[in-house]
Amino acid sequence: PESATRASFGLLLSVLSLVAFSQLEPYRVSFTNTIAFVAQISILVTFYAALTIQTIDMFTFGLKREKLGVFLILVNILIVVLTTCMAVIKFQKQNLDKVRLLKKANEYDWAVGFSSESKFRKMIDKMWLEDISSSEVIAYYYLSSREAQTTRESGFA
């Protein structure tokens, strides 16, 4: 009974931890929160199995401790494999996003020496239509040709 009490307490803490991780999302990166949530599920399953071992006559249901142990090992391996697959997919998506961003960046040219604001306006409109986020833009500002040349020579452009 003492070990069943410990398993029950562990199960209760794992449920509370699972709820906390799902609601609070303590990490800045959402993927890290997902991994933490999945890990909490693994802990919950493990404590539930410990409680089952301590309180239920598993032979009544045709279960053996060895089968439960294999089940727990498979669940934990599955979680590691799925998390690894998710990480690989996320990494590939980030690389594709970078490639797409570089292609977009190469479409825009240095707007120096234009006679009217139309070229600058077209560039801004294109950025707006393609929904380029502000984090992808370093700086765009309107200068005279002389100021632009000075800026380029200083290494800021």
C-alpha positions in Angstrom: 0.0 0.0 0.0 2.8 2.4 0.7 4.2 2.1 -2.9 0.6 2.4 -4.2 0.3 5.7 -2.3 3.6 6.9 -3.9 2.4 5.9 -7.3 -0.9 7.7 -6.7 0.9 10.8 -5.6 3.2 10.6 -8.7 0.1 10.2 -10.9 -1.5 13.2 -9.4 1.6 15.3 -9.8 2.0 14.2 -13.4 -1.6 15.2 -14.2 -1.0 18.6 -12.6 2.2 19.0 -14.5 0.5 18.0 -17.7 -2.2 20.6 -17.2 0.3 23.2 -16.3 2.5 22.6 -19.4 -0.5 22.6 -21.7 -2.0 25.8 -20.3 1.0 27.9 -19.4 3.3 27.0 -22.3 6.4 28.0 -20.3 8.8 28.0 -23.3 9.2 30.7 -25.9 9.4 28.3 -28.8 6.1 26.5 -29.4 7.9 23.4 -30.6 9.6 23.1 -27.2 6.2 23.4 -25.5 5.0 20.5 -27.7 7.9 18.3 -26.7 7.4 19.1 -23.0 3.7 18.2 -23.3 4.5 14.9 -25.0 7.1 14.1 -22.3 4.5 14.9 -19.6 2.2 12.3 -21.3 4.9 9.8 -21.1 5.4 10.4 -17.4 1.7 10.2 -16.8 1.5 6.8 -18.6 4.5 5.5 -16.6 2.9 6.5 -13.2 -0.4 5.1 -14.3 1.4 1.8 -15.0 3.1 1.9 -11.6 -0.2 2.4 -9.9 -1.7 -0.4 -12.0 1.1 -2.8 -10.9 0.6 -1.9 -7.3 -3.2 -2.0 -7.0 -4.7 -4.3 -9.6 -4.3 -8.1 -9.9 -3.1 -8.0 -13.5 -3.4 -11.8 -13.9 -7.2 -11.4 -13.7 -7.0 -9.4 -16.9 -4.4 -11.7 -18.5 -1.6 -9.2 -18.1 1.9 -9.9 -17.0 4.4 -7.5 -15.7 6.7 -8.2 -18.5 4.1 -7.3 -21.1 3.4 -4.1 -19.3 7.1 -3.3 -19.2 7.4 -3.9 -22.9 4.4 -1.7 -23.5 6.0 1.1 -21.5 9.3 0.8 -23.3 7.5 0.9 -26.7 5.5 4.0 -25.6 8.6 5.8 -24.6 10.5 4.8 -27.8 7.5 5.9 -29.9 7.5 9.3 -28.2 11.3 9.7 -28.9 10.8 8.7 -32.5 7.8 11.0 -33.1 9.6 13.9 -31.4 12.7 13.3 -33.6 10.5 13.2 -36.7 8.8 16.4 -35.7 12.1 18.1 -35.1 13.4 17.0 -38.6 10.3 18.2 -40.3 10.5 21.6 -38.4 14.2 22.0 -39.4 13.4 21.3 -43.1 10.5 23.8 -43.0 12.8 26.4 -41.5 15.4 25.8 -44.2 12.7 26.1 -46.9 11.5 29.3 -45.4 15.0 30.7 -45.5 15.5 29.8 -49.1 12.1 31.4 -50.0 13.1 34.5 -48.1 16.4 34.8 -49.9 14.6 34.4 -53.2 12.2 37.2 -52.2 15.1 39.4 -51.1 16.9 39.0 -54.4 13.8 40.3 -56.2 14.2 43.7 -54.7 16.8 46.0 -56.1 18.7 49.0 -54.8 16.4 51.9 -55.4 19.0 54.6 -56.2 18.8 57.2 -58.8 15.1 56.9 -59.7 13.5 60.1 -60.9 10.1 59.7 -59.1 8.7 57.9 -56.2 7.0 55.4 -58.4 9.8 52.8 -58.3 10.0 53.1 -54.5 6.2 52.9 -54.2 6.1 49.8 -56.4 8.7 48.2 -54.2 6.8 49.0 -51.0 3.5 47.8 -52.6 5.1 44.5 -53.7 6.4 44.0 -50.1 2.9 44.7 -48.8 1.2 42.4 -51.2 3.6 39.5 -50.6 3.1 39.9 -46.9 6.8 40.2 -45.9 7.0 40.6 -42.2 8.8 43.5 -40.6 11.4 41.1 -39.2 12.5 40.3 -42.7 13.2 43.9 -43.6 16.3 45.6 -42.3 15.6 49.2 -43.5 14.1 51.1 -46.3 14.4 54.8 -46.5 14.2 57.5 -49.1 17.5 59.4 -49.9 18.9 61.5 -52.6 21.4 59.9 -54.9 24.3 61.6 -53.1 23.1 60.5 -49.6 22.5 57.0 -50.9 26.1 56.8 -52.4 27.5 58.0 -49.1 25.5 55.4 -47.2 26.7 52.7 -49.5 30.3 53.7 -49.2 30.0 53.8 -45.4 29.0 50.1 -45.3 25.5 50.6 -44.0 23.8 49.5 -47.3 
